[in-house]
Amino acid sequence: MYEEYNKGKAAVLAVIDELYATDTIQHSSSGQDMRGIENYKQHVSAFSSAFPDLHFTIDDMVAEGDKIALRVTATGTNKGAFRGIPPTNKKVTVEMIQIDRIVGGKFVEGWSRYDTLGLMQQLGLIPTPGKGR
């Protein structure tokens, strides 16, 4: 999935049907659950539009049973609206933890956590304590 993300929005959207169960549930850092493949595609499309040069590096991967855990570093430039906020044109680097449950070769449930506060600070939307003094 991350390899396709690194190729761009069209590439990642093209493989979602192949990789995800139609009734997938994806739990995000925002606290919102994306239920169903169409809801997840909308999320991926919006995120890819906000950060069109989004690139993921897998730092660690562990698999056991029906679960896979990843530690990932994401980089990108905010060139499109993000959660209703106009583009900042700022480059960001965010570390993530992703845990997925796979059944029958497809992602059926996932938990994604990333440093939301750090992202907002890098975008200049929340002040960084002590910065600029």
N, C-alpha and C positions, 0 to 999 in steps of 0.2 A: 504494500500500500504506500509506504513512504517513498519507494523508488518511483512510483507513478506521480506522487505529489511533486517530486523534484523535477518532473518533466512538464508540469504546468496543469492548469485547471482542466483543460479538455482531457488530458491523459488520466487524471485521477477520477474524474466523473465517469469515464468510459469503463473503468474496471470495478466500480462499486457493485453493480449487479452480479458480477462474477464472484466477488469476494465476501459479500454480506448477505445474510439471510433477510428475506423480505420483512420479517417481523423483528429485526434487530432492535436492541435497546442500547443507546449510547448515553452514558452519564458524563456530563461535562463539568468543567471547573466553575461554570457560571451557575451551577445548581439546577440547570434545566436538563431534563431528559429528552433525548430525541428518540421518539418511538416510530419505528418503521423506516424502511429504506428511503422513501421519498423525503421524509423529514430530515434524514441524515444527509441526503444529497443537497438539500437546500442549505444546510449548515456548511458543508464543504464548499459549495459554490460561493456563499457569502464570504467565508474566510479567505478563499483563494482570490476573490475579487479585491478584498481589502489589502492582501499581501501577495501580489501577483508573482513576485520572485521568491516565494516561500521555498525554503530548502531545509530538509531534515537530515540530521546525522544521527544514526543509532550508535549510542555510546556503550550500552550494555543490553544484553538480551538473555532471558532465562525462560525456559519452557519446562512445564511439568504437567502431566495429565492433559486436561483440556484447556489449560491456561498458558498464556505467554505474557511475560512482563518485560517492558522496555524502559530504558532511560534514554531520552532523546533530547538533542539540542536543535531548536528551530531558529532560523534566521530569516529575516525578510524586511522589506521596506513597505511602509504603510502608504500605498498609492490610491486606495479607495476607501469609501465610507466603512467604518468599523463600529458596529453596534450603535448606529445612528450618529456617530461622530465623524465630521469631515476628515479627509486625509491629512496627515501631518507631514508626510514625506520623510519621516524619520526611520532609520534602520534600527531594528531591534534584534536581540538575542534572548531566547527564553528556553529554560530547561523544563522538560516535561517528564512525567511518569505515566505510562500507559499500560493498563492491564486488560487483556482481552480473553474472552472465553470463546473457544472454537468448537463447533459441532458439525460433523459431516463436511469438514473442509471450509466452513464459512464462519465468519464472525457473527456471533449471536448476541453478545453483550460485551460492552467495553466501558472502562472507567479511565477517564483522562483528567489529569491534574497538572496544571502549570502555574507558574508564578504570575498570577494575575496582577498583583500589586506592582511587581517589577516591570511588567509589560506597560501598565498605565504610566509609571514613572518615566520609562524610556520614551514613551510617546509624548511626554510633557503634559499629560492630563492630570497628574497628581504630583505635587512637589516632592522632591527627594530631601529628607531632613539633612540639614547641614550643607547642602549643595549651594554654591553661589555666595558663600560667606567669605 
